[in-house]
Amino acid sequence: MIEIAGVRKRFGAHLVLDGVSLDVAAGEIVALTGPSGCGKTTLLRCVNGLERADDGTIRVAGDQVPTGAAGAAHGADDRALLAIRRRVGFVFQTWNLFAHRSVLDNVIEAPVHVARVPVAEATDRARALLERVGIAARAGARPHQLSGGEQQRAAIARALAMNPSALLLDEPTSALDPGRRRELATLLRGLVDDGLALLCVSHDPDFARELRARVLVMVAGKIAPPGPG
């Protein structure tokens, strides 16, 4: 579902990703751990095209993410990125909800304005997603009226609104207490049981265990080889 092969990314003279390769199958959770600054979040941003990898290949459900220097095929690259972003949901560490819109409006934004889904249809799906993530009663609230855990769930519902094949999460437990962390793990396992591929960046080993994830460790821009046992 997510296929990453030989990906490299530089920022100036600094090599952030150094030949990263990994796969995440449909119905699988991979937790990416490692010290701060090792390239974990940059890799997520390369998968959905927020950053452009310099070398290597990235595919999601068969669609290829543009890599290398942008060239004459700029329009083709834009179309490829749009296709990828419909297949890949991204939950940011700081959630990035639109502060001036209700939870419901945040969730219907992309389906209505990007996928051109009729408002009534997008609203029905959004309410079903908010019910699934456990905050249906907060549909009319603004982000500042929500707890950290509720904002996290709203961000997940928004990421799922385009019916993606893969979901990327960046440090999803940073604002959650242990009880909310367990609830989030249960929610995400249920989504994966429906066939979603999930790639999660986390410093939290307890959360990775609760997710029942395959854990990969990044060090200095590379996936570290597995330890003994």
Residue frames as a rotation matrix with the C-alpha (Angstrom) as fourth column:
MET 1
0.569 0.822 0.000 0.00
0.822 -0.569 0.000 0.00
0.000 0.000 -1.000 0.00
ILE 2
0.869 -0.470 -0.156 2.80
-0.455 -0.882 0.124 2.44
-0.196 -0.037 -0.980 1.00
GLU 3
0.673 -0.700 0.240 6.05
0.737 0.664 -0.128 1.59
-0.070 0.263 0.962 -0.78
ILE 4
0.866 -0.484 -0.124 9.18
-0.464 -0.871 0.160 3.66
-0.185 -0.081 -0.979 -0.05
ALA 5
0.721 -0.629 0.290 12.46
0.667 0.744 -0.042 2.74
-0.190 0.224 0.956 -1.74
GLY 6
-0.135 -0.968 0.211 15.84
0.990 -0.139 -0.004 4.45
0.034 0.208 0.978 -1.51
VAL 7
0.713 0.525 0.465 14.45
0.531 -0.837 0.131 7.85
0.458 0.154 -0.876 -0.52
ARG 8
-0.379 -0.834 -0.402 16.91
0.924 -0.360 -0.125 10.67
-0.040 -0.419 0.907 0.06
LYS 9
0.694 0.571 0.439 16.19
0.556 -0.812 0.178 14.25
0.458 0.120 -0.881 1.08
ARG 10
-0.447 -0.856 -0.259 18.59
0.881 -0.370 -0.295 17.14
0.157 -0.360 0.920 1.68
PHE 11
0.884 0.463 -0.070 18.03
0.468 -0.875 0.123 20.56
-0.005 -0.142 -0.990 3.17
GLY 12
0.688 -0.722 -0.073 21.04
-0.725 -0.682 -0.091 22.44
0.016 0.116 -0.993 1.88
ALA 13
-0.239 -0.886 -0.398 24.14
-0.752 0.428 -0.501 20.50
0.614 0.179 -0.768 2.87
HIS 14
-0.542 0.062 0.838 22.26
-0.734 0.450 -0.508 18.47
-0.409 -0.891 -0.198 5.50
LEU 15
-0.618 0.307 -0.724 21.23
-0.328 0.736 0.593 14.95
0.715 0.603 -0.354 4.43
VAL 16
-0.312 0.607 0.731 17.99
-0.945 -0.118 -0.305 14.33
-0.099 -0.786 0.611 6.34
LEU 17
0.700 0.507 0.503 16.89
-0.404 0.862 -0.306 11.06
-0.589 0.011 0.808 4.68
ASP 18
-0.212 -0.929 -0.304 19.62
-0.924 0.090 0.371 8.71
-0.318 0.360 -0.877 3.55
GLY 19
-0.672 -0.077 -0.737 18.22
-0.535 0.738 0.411 5.92
0.512 0.670 -0.537 1.40
VAL 20
-0.565 0.533 0.630 15.11
-0.592 0.271 -0.759 5.09
-0.575 -0.802 0.162 3.44
SER 21
-0.579 0.442 -0.685 13.15
-0.446 0.532 0.720 2.01
0.683 0.722 -0.111 2.34
LEU 22
-0.867 0.375 0.327 10.05
-0.110 0.497 -0.861 0.56
-0.486 -0.782 -0.390 3.99
ASP 23
-0.656 0.739 -0.155 6.62
-0.051 0.161 0.986 -0.85
0.753 0.655 -0.067 3.13
VAL 24
-0.751 0.573 0.329 3.29
-0.403 -0.003 -0.915 -0.63
-0.523 -0.820 0.233 4.94
ALA 25
-0.898 0.438 0.035 0.66
0.336 0.635 0.696 -3.12
0.283 0.637 -0.718 3.78
ALA 26
-0.217 0.925 0.313 -3.09
-0.542 -0.381 0.749 -2.57
0.812 -0.008 0.584 3.77
GLY 27
0.771 0.593 -0.234 -4.38
-0.104 0.480 0.871 -3.47
0.629 -0.647 0.432 7.21
GLU 28
0.190 -0.791 -0.581 -0.96
0.889 0.390 -0.240 -2.92
0.416 -0.471 0.778 8.85
ILE 29
0.993 -0.014 0.114 0.35
-0.066 -0.884 0.463 -0.41
0.094 -0.467 -0.879 11.39
VAL 30
0.159 -0.984 -0.079 4.01
0.818 0.176 -0.547 0.64
0.552 0.022 0.834 11.30
ALA 31
0.965 0.047 -0.257 5.33
0.207 -0.739 0.641 2.84
-0.160 -0.672 -0.723 14.10
LEU 32
0.328 -0.869 0.371 8.42
0.513 -0.166 -0.842 4.86
0.793 0.467 0.391 13.24
THR 33
0.945 -0.066 -0.320 10.51
0.276 -0.361 0.891 5.77
-0.174 -0.930 -0.323 16.28
GLY 34
0.111 -0.968 0.223 13.90
0.908 0.008 -0.419 7.32
0.405 0.249 0.880 16.86
PRO 35
-0.334 -0.323 -0.885 15.57
0.772 -0.633 -0.060 10.43
-0.541 -0.703 0.461 18.29
SER 36
0.696 0.547 -0.466 14.42
0.251 -0.793 -0.555 13.94
-0.673 0.269 -0.689 17.44
GLY 37
0.346 -0.537 -0.769 15.93
-0.722 -0.676 0.147 15.22
-0.599 0.505 -0.622 14.21
CYS 38
-0.459 -0.579 0.674 16.47
-0.078 0.782 0.619 11.79
-0.885 0.231 -0.404 12.64
GLY 39
-0.918 0.044 -0.393 14.07
-0.394 -0.185 0.900 12.46
-0.034 0.982 0.187 9.73
LYS 40
-0.727 0.655 0.208 10.81
0.556 0.738 -0.382 10.80
-0.403 -0.162 -0.901 10.82
THR 41
0.171 0.848 -0.501 8.48
0.257 -0.529 -0.809 13.73
-0.951 0.010 -0.308 10.18
THR 42
-0.286 -0.341 -0.896 10.31
-0.747 -0.506 0.431 14.65
-0.600 0.793 -0.110 6.98
LEU 43
-0.991 -0.056 0.118 9.63
0.018 0.836 0.549 11.15
-0.130 0.546 -0.828 5.70
LEU 44
-0.236 0.971 0.033 5.89
0.709 0.196 -0.678 11.53
-0.665 -0.137 -0.735 6.40
ARG 45
0.242 0.326 -0.914 5.88
-0.208 -0.903 -0.377 14.87
-0.948 0.281 -0.151 4.60
CYS 46
-0.686 -0.514 -0.514 7.59
-0.630 0.068 0.773 13.28
-0.362 0.855 -0.371 1.59
VAL 47
-0.806 0.409 0.428 4.97
0.452 0.892 0.001 10.51
-0.381 0.194 -0.904 1.44
ASN 48
0.225 0.970 0.092 2.12
0.819 -0.137 -0.557 12.97
-0.528 0.200 -0.825 0.88
GLY 49
0.093 -0.252 0.963 4.14
0.913 -0.363 -0.184 15.48
0.396 0.897 0.196 -1.12
LEU 50
0.965 0.181 -0.192 4.43
0.251 -0.856 0.452 18.29
-0.083 -0.484 -0.871 1.42
GLU 51
0.172 -0.951 -0.256 8.18
-0.585 -0.308 0.750 17.87
-0.793 0.021 -0.609 0.92
ARG 52
0.871 0.066 -0.487 9.72
-0.471 0.396 -0.788 16.60
0.141 0.916 0.376 -2.31
ALA 53
0.593 -0.686 0.422 12.25
0.174 0.620 0.765 13.79
-0.786 -0.380 0.487 -1.96
ASP 54
0.142 -0.652 -0.745 15.42
-0.809 -0.511 0.292 14.30
-0.571 0.561 -0.600 -3.98
ASP 55
-0.584 -0.385 -0.715 15.89
-0.715 0.660 0.229 10.64
0.384 0.645 -0.661 -4.94
GLY 56
-0.935 0.197 0.295 14.11
0.015 0.853 -0.522 7.30
-0.355 -0.483 -0.800 -4.64
THR 57
-0.609 0.788 -0.091 10.53
-0.113 0.028 0.993 6.24
0.785 0.615 0.072 -5.22
ILE 58
-0.849 0.500 0.173 7.36
-0.179 0.036 -0.983 6.54
-0.498 -0.865 0.059 -3.14
ARG 59
-0.667 0.707 -0.235 4.08
-0.156 0.176 0.972 4.88
0.728 0.685 -0.007 -4.11
VAL 60
-0.743 0.570 0.351 0.74
-0.382 0.069 -0.921 4.81
-0.549 -0.819 0.167 -2.36
ALA 61
0.164 0.840 0.517 -1.83
0.040 0.518 -0.854 2.29
-0.986 0.160 0.052 -3.62
GLY 62
0.186 -0.188 0.964 0.04
0.891 0.446 -0.085 2.21
-0.414 0.875 0.250 -6.93
ASP 63
0.901 0.123 0.415 0.18
0.303 -0.864 -0.402 6.00
0.309 0.489 -0.816 -7.43
GLN 64
0.035 -0.987 -0.157 3.69
0.965 0.074 -0.250 7.45
0.259 -0.143 0.955 -7.53
VAL 65
0.757 0.097 -0.646 4.64
0.391 -0.860 0.328 10.56
-0.524 -0.501 -0.689 -5.56
PRO 66
0.797 -0.510 0.325 6.76
0.118 -0.396 -0.911 12.97
0.593 0.764 -0.255 -7.66
THR 67
0.653 -0.698 -0.294 10.41
0.400 -0.011 0.916 12.98
-0.643 -0.716 0.272 -6.55
GLY 68
-0.222 -0.826 0.519 13.56
0.959 -0.089 0.269 14.62
-0.176 0.557 0.812 -7.87
ALA 69
-0.824 -0.160 -0.543 13.87
0.128 -0.987 0.096 18.16
-0.551 0.010 0.834 -9.19
ALA 70
0.308 0.951 -0.034 10.66
0.316 -0.136 -0.939 19.71
-0.897 0.278 -0.343 -10.52
GLY 71
-0.760 -0.629 0.163 10.92
0.310 -0.129 0.942 20.03
-0.571 0.766 0.293 -14.28
ALA 72
-0.909 0.355 -0.219 8.88
-0.387 -0.520 0.761 20.66
0.157 0.777 0.610 -17.39
ALA 73
-0.450 0.768 -0.455 6.16
0.329 0.617 0.715 18.24
0.830 0.172 -0.530 -16.29
HIS 74
-0.979 0.011 0.205 5.02
-0.185 -0.480 -0.857 20.61
0.089 -0.877 0.472 -13.56
GLY 75
-0.196 0.981 0.002 1.35
-0.960 -0.192 0.204 20.23
0.200 0.038 0.979 -14.46
ALA 76
0.200 0.197 -0.960 1.66
-0.193 0.968 0.158 16.44
0.961 0.154 0.231 -14.45
ASP 77
-0.751 -0.529 -0.395 3.33
0.307 0.251 -0.918 16.63
0.585 -0.811 -0.026 -11.03
ASP 78
-0.759 0.529 0.380 0.46
-0.651 -0.622 -0.435 18.73
0.006 -0.578 0.816 -9.69
ARG 79
0.228 0.875 -0.427 -2.05
-0.810 0.414 0.416 16.16
0.541 0.251 0.803 -10.90
ALA 80
-0.075 -0.339 -0.938 0.00
0.185 0.919 -0.347 13.35
0.980 -0.200 -0.006 -9.34
LEU 81
-0.954 -0.294 0.052 0.16
0.024 -0.247 -0.969 15.19
0.298 -0.923 0.242 -6.00
LEU 82
-0.340 0.908 0.245 -3.60
-0.932 -0.360 0.041 15.75
0.125 -0.214 0.969 -6.03
ALA 83
0.347 0.442 -0.827 -4.14
-0.401 0.867 0.295 12.02
0.848 0.229 0.478 -6.60
ILE 84
-0.479 -0.613 -0.628 -1.76
0.355 0.520 -0.777 11.17
0.803 -0.595 -0.032 -3.74
ARG 85
-0.946 0.066 0.319 -3.40
-0.298 -0.565 -0.769 13.59
0.130 -0.822 0.554 -1.32
ARG 86
0.094 0.994 -0.058 -6.75
-0.915 0.110 0.389 11.98
0.393 0.016 0.919 -2.00
ARG 87
0.417 0.014 -0.909 -5.24
-0.015 1.000 0.009 8.61
0.909 0.010 0.417 -1.07
VAL 88
-0.378 -0.704 -0.601 -3.23
0.685 0.224 -0.693 9.76
0.623 -0.674 0.397 1.95
GLY 89
0.777 0.580 0.246 -4.71
0.207 -0.604 0.770 11.28
0.595 -0.547 -0.589 5.10
PHE 90
-0.375 -0.927 -0.005 -2.31
0.430 -0.170 -0.887 13.28
0.821 -0.335 0.462 7.31
VAL 91
0.826 0.526 -0.203 -2.88
0.412 -0.316 0.855 14.05
0.385 -0.789 -0.478 11.01
PHE 92
0.061 -0.841 0.538 -0.40
-0.010 -0.539 -0.842 16.74
0.998 0.046 -0.041 12.05
GLN 93
-0.529 -0.361 -0.768 1.12
0.727 0.275 -0.629 16.93
0.439 -0.891 0.117 15.51
THR 94
-0.923 0.182 -0.339 -0.57
0.059 -0.804 -0.591 20.32
-0.381 -0.566 0.732 16.07
TRP 95
-0.233 0.910 0.342 -3.78
0.602 0.411 -0.685 19.18
-0.764 0.046 -0.643 14.26
ASN 96
-0.961 -0.239 -0.136 -4.01
0.058 -0.658 0.750 22.33
-0.269 0.714 0.647 12.05
LEU 97
-0.147 0.975 0.168 -7.79
0.970 0.175 -0.169 22.59
-0.194 0.138 -0.971 12.31
PHE 98
-0.467 0.091 0.880 -9.35
0.382 -0.877 0.293 25.76
0.798 0.473 0.374 10.87
ALA 99
-0.892 -0.012 -0.451 -9.91
0.445 -0.190 -0.875 27.84
-0.075 -0.982 0.175 14.00
HIS 100
-0.769 0.590 -0.245 -12.81
-0.553 -0.807 -0.208 29.88
-0.320 -0.024 0.947 12.58
ARG 101
-0.241 0.682 -0.690 -14.82
-0.676 0.392 0.624 26.84
0.696 0.617 0.367 11.43
SER 102
0.464 0.485 0.741 -16.85
-0.858 0.454 0.240 24.27
-0.220 -0.748 0.627 13.32
VAL 103
-0.388 -0.545 0.744 -15.69
-0.382 0.829 0.408 20.68
-0.839 -0.126 -0.530 13.64
LEU 104
0.345 0.608 0.715 -18.25
0.440 0.568 -0.696 19.64
-0.829 0.554 -0.071 11.02
ASP 105
0.947 0.012 -0.322 -17.09
-0.245 -0.624 -0.742 22.34
-0.210 0.782 -0.587 8.61
ASN 106
0.002 -1.000 0.018 -13.47
-0.873 0.007 0.487 21.26
-0.487 -0.016 -0.873 9.09
VAL 107
-0.335 -0.126 0.934 -14.38
0.009 0.990 0.137 17.70
-0.942 0.055 -0.331 8.13
ILE 108
0.534 0.627 0.567 -16.40
0.566 0.233 -0.791 18.58
-0.628 0.743 -0.230 5.01
GLU 109
0.388 -0.377 -0.841 -13.89
-0.422 -0.884 0.201 21.15
-0.819 0.277 -0.502 3.70
ALA 110
-0.639 -0.756 -0.144 -11.82
-0.481 0.246 0.841 18.86
-0.600 0.606 -0.521 1.45
PRO 111
-0.518 0.475 0.711 -14.65
0.646 0.763 -0.039 16.65
-0.561 0.439 -0.702 0.15
VAL 112
0.546 0.823 -0.158 -16.70
0.535 -0.487 -0.690 19.70
-0.645 0.292 -0.706 -0.86
HIS 113
0.720 -0.236 -0.653 -13.99
-0.411 -0.903 -0.127 22.01
-0.559 0.360 -0.747 -2.20
VAL 114
-0.413 -0.899 -0.146 -11.43
-0.718 0.224 0.659 19.49
-0.560 0.377 -0.738 -3.53
ALA 115
-0.886 0.067 0.458 -13.45
0.223 0.929 0.295 16.38
-0.406 0.363 -0.838 -4.46
ARG 116
-0.761 0.628 -0.165 -16.60
-0.600 -0.584 0.546 18.38
0.247 0.515 0.821 -5.36
VAL 117
-0.736 0.558 -0.384 -18.82
0.626 0.776 -0.073 16.13
0.257 -0.294 -0.920 -3.24
PRO 118
0.003 0.809 0.587 -22.31
0.125 -0.583 0.803 17.65
0.992 0.071 -0.103 -2.74
VAL 119
-0.525 -0.270 0.807 -22.59
-0.639 -0.502 -0.583 19.38
0.563 -0.821 0.091 0.64
ALA 120
0.437 0.776 0.455 -25.43
-0.894 0.317 0.317 17.15
0.101 -0.545 0.832 1.87
GLU 121
0.813 -0.183 -0.552 -23.50
0.048 0.967 -0.251 13.97
0.580 0.178 0.795 1.00
ALA 122
-0.243 -0.969 0.055 -20.27
0.092 -0.079 -0.993 15.27
0.966 -0.236 0.108 2.55
THR 123
-0.283 0.203 0.937 -22.18
-0.863 -0.480 -0.157 16.30
0.418 -0.854 0.311 5.68
ASP 124
0.793 0.609 0.004 -23.76
-0.566 0.735 0.373 12.88
0.224 -0.298 0.928 6.10
ARG 125
0.509 -0.683 -0.523 -20.36
0.378 0.724 -0.577 11.19
0.773 0.096 0.627 5.80
ALA 126
-0.420 -0.694 0.584 -18.77
-0.224 -0.545 -0.808 13.72
0.880 -0.470 0.074 8.17
ARG 127
0.161 0.547 0.822 -21.40
-0.956 -0.120 0.267 13.08
0.244 -0.829 0.503 10.83
ALA 128
0.935 0.138 -0.327 -20.83
-0.106 0.988 0.116 9.32
0.339 -0.074 0.938 10.48
LEU 129
0.095 -0.980 -0.177 -17.07
0.362 0.200 -0.911 9.84
0.927 0.023 0.373 10.89
LEU 130
-0.408 -0.205 0.890 -17.54
-0.622 -0.651 -0.435 12.06
0.668 -0.731 0.138 13.94
GLU 131
0.672 0.660 0.336 -19.78
-0.723 0.486 0.491 9.37
0.161 -0.573 0.804 15.42
ARG 132
0.760 -0.408 -0.507 -17.09
0.257 0.904 -0.342 6.77
0.597 0.129 0.791 14.76
VAL 133
-0.296 -0.953 0.063 -14.34
0.325 -0.162 -0.932 8.81
0.898 -0.255 0.358 16.42
GLY 134
-0.166 0.303 -0.938 -16.61
0.956 0.282 -0.078 9.56
0.241 -0.910 -0.337 19.38
ILE 135
-0.764 -0.111 -0.635 -17.24
0.365 -0.887 -0.284 13.32
-0.532 -0.449 0.718 19.08
ALA 136
-0.457 0.666 0.589 -20.55
0.769 -0.037 0.639 13.51
0.447 0.745 -0.495 17.18
ALA 137
0.477 0.708 -0.522 -21.95
0.877 -0.423 0.229 15.75
-0.059 -0.566 -0.822 19.92
ARG 138
0.046 -0.568 -0.821 -19.18
0.355 -0.759 0.545 18.30
-0.934 -0.316 0.167 19.27
ALA 139
-0.059 -0.072 0.996 -19.92
0.990 0.125 0.067 18.78
-0.129 0.990 0.064 15.55
GLY 140
0.672 0.444 0.592 -20.94
0.559 -0.829 -0.012 22.42
0.485 0.339 -0.806 16.03
ALA 141
0.755 -0.422 -0.501 -18.04
0.326 -0.421 0.846 23.38
-0.568 -0.803 -0.180 18.29
ARG 142
0.777 -0.628 -0.048 -15.02
-0.447 -0.496 -0.745 25.44
0.444 0.600 -0.666 17.24
PRO 143
0.257 -0.745 -0.616 -11.54
0.314 0.667 -0.676 23.97
0.914 -0.020 0.405 17.81
HIS 144
-0.606 -0.566 0.559 -10.80
-0.304 -0.485 -0.820 26.25
0.735 -0.667 0.121 20.79
GLN 145
0.135 0.749 0.649 -13.84
-0.972 -0.029 0.235 24.77
0.195 -0.662 0.724 22.56
LEU 146
0.794 0.125 -0.594 -12.45
-0.173 0.985 -0.023 21.24
0.582 0.121 0.804 22.35
SER 147
0.679 -0.630 0.377 -10.05
-0.303 0.227 0.925 19.37
-0.669 -0.743 -0.037 24.60
GLY 148
-0.263 -0.870 -0.417 -6.76
-0.869 0.025 0.495 18.15
-0.420 0.492 -0.762 23.15
GLY 149
-0.728 0.015 0.686 -8.16
0.096 0.992 0.080 14.66
-0.679 0.124 -0.723 22.75
GLU 150
0.358 0.924 0.139 -11.27
0.398 -0.016 -0.917 15.97
-0.845 0.383 -0.373 20.99
GLN 151
0.473 -0.267 -0.840 -9.16
-0.710 -0.679 -0.184 18.05
-0.521 0.684 -0.511 18.62
GLN 152
-0.658 -0.734 0.166 -7.10
-0.538 0.613 0.578 14.94
-0.526 0.292 -0.799 17.86
ARG 153
-0.407 0.582 0.704 -10.26
0.495 0.788 -0.366 13.00
-0.768 0.199 -0.609 16.98
ALA 154
0.643 0.610 -0.463 -11.57
-0.017 -0.592 -0.805 15.87
-0.766 0.526 -0.370 14.86
ALA 155
0.009 -0.742 -0.670 -8.28
-0.887 -0.316 0.338 15.88
-0.462 0.592 -0.661 12.94
ILE 156
-0.800 -0.247 0.547 -8.56
-0.066 0.942 0.329 12.12
-0.596 0.227 -0.770 12.37
ALA 157
0.145 0.931 0.335 -12.13
0.525 0.215 -0.823 12.49
-0.839 0.295 -0.458 11.10
ARG 158
0.596 0.023 -0.803 -10.99
-0.497 -0.775 -0.391 15.24
-0.631 0.632 -0.450 8.74
ALA 159
-0.456 -0.861 -0.224 -8.14
-0.762 0.247 0.599 13.05
-0.460 0.444 -0.769 7.47
LEU 160
-0.721 0.229 0.654 -10.59
0.278 0.960 -0.029 10.20
-0.634 0.161 -0.756 6.81
ALA 161
0.094 0.903 -0.420 -13.14
-0.147 -0.404 -0.903 12.37
-0.985 0.147 0.095 5.03
MET 162
0.079 -0.137 -0.987 -11.52
-0.977 -0.206 -0.050 11.81
-0.196 0.969 -0.150 1.63
ASN 163
0.901 0.326 0.287 -11.70
-0.309 0.946 -0.102 8.02
-0.304 0.003 0.953 2.14
PRO 164
0.207 -0.919 -0.335 -7.91
-0.976 -0.169 -0.138 7.56
0.070 0.355 -0.932 2.00
SER 165
0.672 -0.120 -0.731 -6.02
-0.080 0.969 -0.233 4.30
0.736 0.215 0.641 1.48
ALA 166
-0.118 -0.805 -0.582 -3.32
0.792 0.278 -0.544 5.31
0.600 -0.525 0.604 3.97
LEU 167
0.900 0.367 0.235 -3.16
0.125 -0.734 0.668 7.42
0.418 -0.572 -0.706 7.10
LEU 168
-0.193 -0.981 -0.014 -0.06
0.528 -0.092 -0.844 9.24
0.827 -0.170 0.536 8.40
LEU 169
0.891 0.452 -0.054 0.13
0.269 -0.428 0.863 10.42
0.367 -0.783 -0.502 12.01
ASP 170
-0.116 -0.944 0.309 2.82
0.174 -0.326 -0.929 12.64
0.978 -0.054 0.202 13.51
GLU 171
-0.937 -0.339 -0.084 3.24
0.105 -0.047 -0.993 12.20
0.333 -0.940 0.079 17.30
PRO 172
-0.214 0.968 0.130 -0.49
0.013 -0.130 0.991 11.57
0.977 0.214 0.015 17.88
THR 173
0.401 0.402 -0.823 -0.21
0.762 0.352 0.543 11.15
0.508 -0.845 -0.166 21.68
SER 174
-0.561 -0.788 0.253 1.66
0.509 -0.570 -0.645 14.38
0.653 -0.232 0.721 22.45
ALA 175
-0.639 0.380 0.669 -1.40
-0.587 -0.803 -0.104 15.97
0.498 -0.459 0.736 24.13
LEU 176
0.338 0.849 -0.407 -3.08
-0.413 0.522 0.747 12.84
0.846 -0.084 0.527 25.52
ASP 177
-0.060 -0.268 0.961 -3.13
-0.976 0.216 -0.001 11.26
-0.207 -0.939 -0.275 28.96
PRO 178
-0.888 -0.426 0.171 -2.73
-0.388 0.896 0.218 7.46
-0.246 0.127 -0.961 29.24
GLY 179
-0.274 0.862 0.426 -6.47
0.243 0.491 -0.837 6.79
-0.931 -0.126 -0.344 29.18
ARG 180
0.596 0.465 -0.655 -7.02
-0.443 -0.490 -0.751 8.84
-0.670 0.738 -0.086 26.05
ARG 181
-0.340 -0.800 -0.495 -3.94
-0.916 0.162 0.368 7.22
-0.214 0.578 -0.787 24.50
ARG 182
-0.812 0.087 0.577 -5.49
0.047 0.995 -0.084 3.77
-0.582 -0.042 -0.812 24.94
GLU 183
0.258 0.966 -0.006 -8.78
0.172 -0.052 -0.984 5.00
-0.951 0.253 -0.179 23.44
LEU 184
0.358 -0.199 -0.912 -6.90
-0.823 -0.529 -0.208 6.39
-0.441 0.825 -0.353 20.45
ALA 185
-0.736 -0.677 0.000 -5.04
-0.614 0.667 0.421 3.11
-0.285 0.310 -0.907 19.94
THR 186
-0.450 0.660 0.602 -8.35
0.338 0.749 -0.569 1.20
-0.827 -0.053 -0.560 19.97
LEU 187
0.541 0.660 -0.522 -9.85
-0.188 -0.510 -0.839 3.64
-0.820 0.552 -0.152 17.44
LEU 188
0.048 -0.610 -0.791 -6.87
-0.961 -0.245 0.130 3.37
-0.273 0.754 -0.598 15.09
ARG 189
-0.838 -0.313 0.446 -6.76
-0.233 0.946 0.225 -0.43
-0.492 0.084 -0.866 15.27
GLY 190
0.025 0.935 0.354 -10.41
0.328 0.326 -0.886 -0.45
-0.944 0.138 -0.299 14.21
LEU 191
0.573 0.128 -0.810 -9.63
-0.593 -0.617 -0.517 1.73
-0.566 0.777 -0.277 11.20
VAL 192
-0.451 -0.829 -0.330 -6.77
-0.868 0.321 0.379 -0.55
-0.208 0.458 -0.864 10.19
ASP 193
-0.572 0.324 0.754 -9.06
0.093 0.939 -0.332 -3.58
-0.815 -0.120 -0.567 10.49
ASP 194
0.569 0.816 -0.107 -11.08
0.047 -0.162 -0.986 -1.95
-0.821 0.556 -0.130 7.68
GLY 195
0.599 -0.380 0.704 -8.01
0.790 0.420 -0.446 -2.12
-0.126 0.824 0.552 5.41
LEU 196
0.950 -0.281 0.138 -6.27
-0.255 -0.950 -0.181 1.19
0.182 0.137 -0.974 6.03
ALA 197
0.237 -0.944 -0.229 -2.45
0.788 0.325 -0.523 1.32
0.568 -0.056 0.821 5.96
LEU 198
0.979 0.167 0.116 -1.19
0.054 -0.764 0.643 3.36
0.196 -0.623 -0.757 8.92
LEU 199
0.009 -0.999 -0.035 2.28
0.730 0.030 -0.683 4.90
0.683 -0.020 0.730 9.32
CYS 200
0.918 0.394 0.043 2.77
0.210 -0.573 0.792 6.60
0.337 -0.718 -0.609 12.68
VAL 201
-0.205 -0.948 0.244 5.68
0.137 -0.274 -0.952 8.64
0.969 -0.162 0.186 14.01
SER 202
0.829 0.520 0.206 5.89
-0.149 -0.150 0.977 8.37
0.539 -0.841 -0.047 17.80
HIS 203
-0.338 -0.897 0.284 8.33
-0.566 -0.047 -0.823 8.71
0.752 -0.439 -0.492 20.68
ASP 204
-0.014 0.489 0.872 5.89
-0.992 0.105 -0.075 6.75
-0.128 -0.866 0.484 22.87
PRO 205
-0.826 -0.375 -0.421 6.81
-0.458 0.882 0.113 3.03
0.329 0.286 -0.900 23.12
ASP 206
-0.722 0.632 0.282 3.68
0.060 0.463 -0.884 2.27
-0.689 -0.621 -0.373 25.18
PHE 207
0.166 0.804 -0.570 1.49
-0.635 -0.355 -0.686 3.65
-0.754 0.476 0.452 22.39
ALA 208
-0.290 -0.337 -0.896 3.31
-0.924 0.344 0.170 1.56
0.251 0.877 -0.411 19.79
ARG 209
-0.998 -0.056 0.034 2.62
-0.064 0.943 -0.328 -1.54
-0.014 -0.329 -0.944 21.88
GLU 210
-0.370 0.929 0.012 -1.04
-0.029 0.002 -1.000 -0.59
-0.928 -0.371 0.026 22.29
LEU 211
0.149 0.367 -0.918 -1.30
-0.910 -0.312 -0.272 -0.14
-0.386 0.876 0.287 18.53
ARG 212
0.464 -0.158 0.872 0.23
0.139 0.985 0.105 -3.63
-0.875 0.072 0.479 18.07
ALA 213
0.850 -0.156 -0.504 2.45
-0.506 -0.510 -0.696 -1.97
-0.149 0.846 -0.512 15.49
ARG 214
0.568 -0.805 0.169 5.51
0.814 0.521 -0.256 -3.20
0.118 0.283 0.952 13.65
VAL 215
0.850 -0.266 -0.454 8.17
0.019 -0.846 0.533 -0.89
-0.526 -0.462 -0.714 15.05
LEU 216
0.447 -0.761 0.471 10.98
0.784 0.079 -0.616 0.54
0.432 0.644 0.631 12.91
VAL 217
0.535 -0.369 -0.760 13.74
0.491 -0.596 0.635 2.74
-0.688 -0.713 -0.138 14.33
MET 218
0.752 -0.326 0.573 15.24
0.400 -0.466 -0.789 5.65
0.525 0.822 -0.220 12.42
VAL 219
0.494 -0.692 -0.525 18.75
0.465 -0.300 0.833 6.85
-0.735 -0.656 0.173 13.23
ALA 220
-0.316 -0.708 -0.632 20.51
-0.124 -0.629 0.767 9.65
-0.940 0.321 0.111 11.32
GLY 221
-0.060 0.397 -0.916 18.14
-0.907 -0.405 -0.116 9.44
-0.417 0.824 0.384 8.37
LYS 222
-0.568 -0.159 -0.807 18.25
-0.568 0.785 0.245 5.65
0.595 0.598 -0.537 7.98
ILE 223
0.700 0.711 0.068 16.14
-0.603 0.537 0.590 2.71
0.383 -0.454 0.804 9.11
ALA 224
-0.209 -0.809 0.549 18.23
-0.968 0.249 -0.001 0.89
-0.136 -0.532 -0.836 11.69
PRO 225
-0.406 0.045 -0.913 18.66
-0.340 0.920 0.196 -2.86
0.848 0.390 -0.358 11.23
PRO 226
0.691 0.719 0.072 16.58
-0.360 0.257 0.897 -4.97
0.626 -0.646 0.437 13.66
GLY 227
-0.089 -0.710 0.699 18.26
-0.992 0.001 -0.126 -5.90
0.088 -0.704 -0.704 16.89
PRO 228
-0.863 -0.261 -0.432 18.89
-0.244 0.965 -0.095 -9.47
0.442 0.023 -0.897 18.03
GLY 229
-0.804 0.592 -0.051 15.74
0.452 0.553 -0.700 -11.42
-0.386 -0.586 -0.712 18.81
